[in-house]
Amino acid sequence: MARPESVEELSEIVGRAHRESRTIAVYGGGTALDDHPPGHTPGLLIDIGGLNQVIEHSPGDLVLVAGAGATIADLNAVAETGDQELLPDFPADRTDSGSTLGGAIATRSVGPRRIGRLPLREVVLGVTVVLADGTIAKAGGKVVKNVAGYDLSKLMTGSWGTLGIIASAALRLYPKPQTQGYVEIPGAEAALEAIGSQVAPAAVEIDRSPGGQASTVVMVEGLEESVTSRTESIVNTYPGAQRCVEPSWWARRAQAPVTIRASVSPALVPQLVGEIARLEDTIGYPIQLRGSAMGVFDLGIGDLDSDPTIATRVVLEHLRSWGQKQLSATVLCAPASVWGEVDAWGEIPGFGLMRTVKDQFDPDGLLSPGRGIGGL
Amino acid sequence: MSRIESVLTRIEPHLPPQAIVTDENERKTYECDGLAVHRTVPALVIRVTSTAEVALTVAACHEFDVPFVARGSGTGLSGGAQPHAEGVLIVMSTMRDILDIDPIAQRAIVQPGVINLNLSNEANPGGYYFAPDPSSQSVCSIGGNVAENSGGAHCLKYGFTTNHVTGVTLVTAHGEIVEIGGDAPEYPGYDLLGVLCGSEGTLGIVTEVTVRLTRLPEAVETLLIGFESTDAAGEAVSDIISAGIMPAAIEMMDALAIEAAEKAVACNYPEGAGAVLVVELDGPAIDVDLERETVIARAKDHGAGEIRVAVDNVERGLIWKGRKSAFAAVGRISPDYIVQDGVIPRSRLGPVLASISTIAEECGVRVANVFHAGDGNLHPLVLFDGSVEGQTELAETASGRILDLCLSEGGSITGEHGVGSDKAKFMPRMFTNDDLDTMQILRCAFDPNNLSNPGKVFPTPRLCGEPPRRTSGEHPLQAAGKAELF
């Protein structure tokens, strides 16, 4: 276990581990430890919490640069001093549990507000990483527009620590909206139309409890006067729609023994919701669905009294039969026993290239072995 | 038989005769892209019409170790599509079909030669458009947009091309066809799309693109605001942003750029203004109304002169005409010019513009400024007369100093035009050797033999192959003195 206090120290620790052929895992806030396969016990665990400085905050430039160990909650507080906010598209439950900047980027976490805003991969302007052999490298920069060289920030976003260790990152901030309004619409049929409607929603979420009916919640944000008028327009457009407060489940993940991440073309969202209800009936296991009508869902499979392995396998096979052009379905979170029993990843478009990228960046396989997609 | 002849012999039986260009005069027409100072006649030109033809051509190049360069409409401004003298130029503009438009799924599938504006025109009746809008959108290709990660005036709010691509078909440097991504918004694994966008043709050739379409906004409001000086206009921009408004675009032009635009397109900008801002707001009508009032109030706080609000699309077109034709317009007031594309933190606009004036004065050249003020992306146009002894060198010196200035402010050497062959030499000023080497590790994963648009982006190629600790013998590139081991 090591806790570096600077990028240089991190580089030195990683360099030493490399010379000793020691595998490395990184610990930030620990909020994604249950996601992805448990991986192998690493030869060295690095606590990134010592790299928690705010390196630069420039509200006038909408930019914040901070160490990977800084918590999202702390950085949000910094951004708020300039009436701005960080990572609009981020799960609240992870923030509440101390998720760090580096962890958020490495796991490419998603939240509801992905319609009116740029997603996480777009707001990471630059990163400094430590590579498998201890080399310190930076990519991108700290200005909101920059196309010099390869966009390695994006490569590191969602790499689960398997290509390099993020030491710091520069993020684009957003003006904090004056207010937000929520409208609940029964069923999932209105979701697609709401996304493309002129009320310009910031988020359209669909939530379906096991055995229950789906409901759609549309969120708009902006100036007080505009939010009032736009929520009213949604209420008047859709039968049964009514104003509501932020639902208790908003931006929080499904709680079930197994979580599948399913991403579909927005056009297929209504079919997906229908299919989940049918599958639930057929296999007799509860399935929860929650996510963005833009086509990113978490499916919670099973309950505490049953082994979810078979149900997980059936759901994955059914969804994948739609074809990978339209849909991807992977296991996000599962008990250790399930990982070996199901095809957790399925066909991943471009996996051969991903494997080559991994081999080039980490030829000895020292970084977070087994934690990446497809066992990378 | 030369290597090029070997490639030709291999592919000729499988291609229609009109796809193959061997005649020297005809090859010469492809010698440069939008950056005409860099010219190279390609050894062979192939005009492809399908993914299979690209794969066939690239596989032959791979087999005989011949470099290849993909070219779209050739509007690039950094020499990214400058051909290779011993290589094959693969012309993509003949792949220009829109394969599918699906407004319900909010996406379109296009071939890379499709013209940017044509896609929007096709998607408009369904209520959608393709958001990236470089000034060259009426002629540039979507494949080129992907290669350069093009921005345009509206990327402040809508993001770059990378934000609008969800899938591609890639022909790798080995000539294999790989599908990456698709219709869904998220795919598991490394963000290969994220690195392909903006890789300037060095990681293979994209032959099909799935793009996200954006809903046409309910309301659009375009304002033209005259100011006494660029300083006043710059402060107004800061105030608008800090008021929490995210305009779709905020563009600035200084007096010299306005003069050029007037001469070229008679855009009738406010008389005697030291600077103009073009501010575009879009979204729900109620928001646009509220935001317009705020923008006007903030502009007046900084001594705005004339404020013009376009009443219809014709007026909007006139306002944009001056801005979008600015580069070409400079040709009216100067025989030659160099376009730069540096980026600075927006809050440093005032001091940086002052320093640019000083540089211009010291080098004895004029500089017209046109820029995306919202995101700090400057386009200083360094004006000179190439026929006058020494002027070209002075202009290049001024250009280089402007880029150094951007870097000293913590900015970038390019915001949207790309590095290409033009700015590769500046990369070491922005990145350390380790940074550049790390980028090239990625290149080695995609193109280990350095055949895909070689010599672009990076000043020196990296050797790919065995990791240093298991190295065996000297790399052929090293032996030939073309590369060094890091």
Interface residues (C-beta under 8 A of the other chain):
Chain A: S58 P59 G60 D61 L62 V63 D83 R108 V110 R114 L118 P119 R121 E122 V129 L131 T135 I136 A137 K138 A139 G141 K142 V143 V144 K145 N146 V147 A148 G149 Y150 D151 L152 K154 L155 T157 G158 S159 L163 Y174 P175 K176 P177 Q178 L192 I195 G196 Q198 V199 A200 G222 L223 E225 S226 S229 R230 R261 S263 V264 S265 P266 A267 L268 M294 G295 V296 Q324 K325 Q326 L327 S328 T330 W345 I348 P349 G350 F351 G352 L353 M354 T356 V357 K358 D359 Q360 F361 P363 G372 I373 G374 L376
Chain B: D102 P103 I104 A105 Q106 R107 G127 E148 N149 G151 C155 L156 G159 F160 T162 N163 G167 L170 T172 V178 E179 I180 G181 G182 D183 A184 P185 E186 Y187 P188 G189 Y190 D191 L192 G194 V195 C197 G198 S199 R215 P217 E218 S238 I241 S242 G244 I245 M246 G283 P284 I286 D287 L290 V343 I344 P345 R346 S347 H372 D375 G376 N377 G410 G411 S412 I413 T414 G415 E416 H417 G418 V419 K423 M427 M430 F431 T432 D434 D435 L436 D437 T438 M439 I441 L442 R443 C444 A445 F446 V457 F458 C464 P467
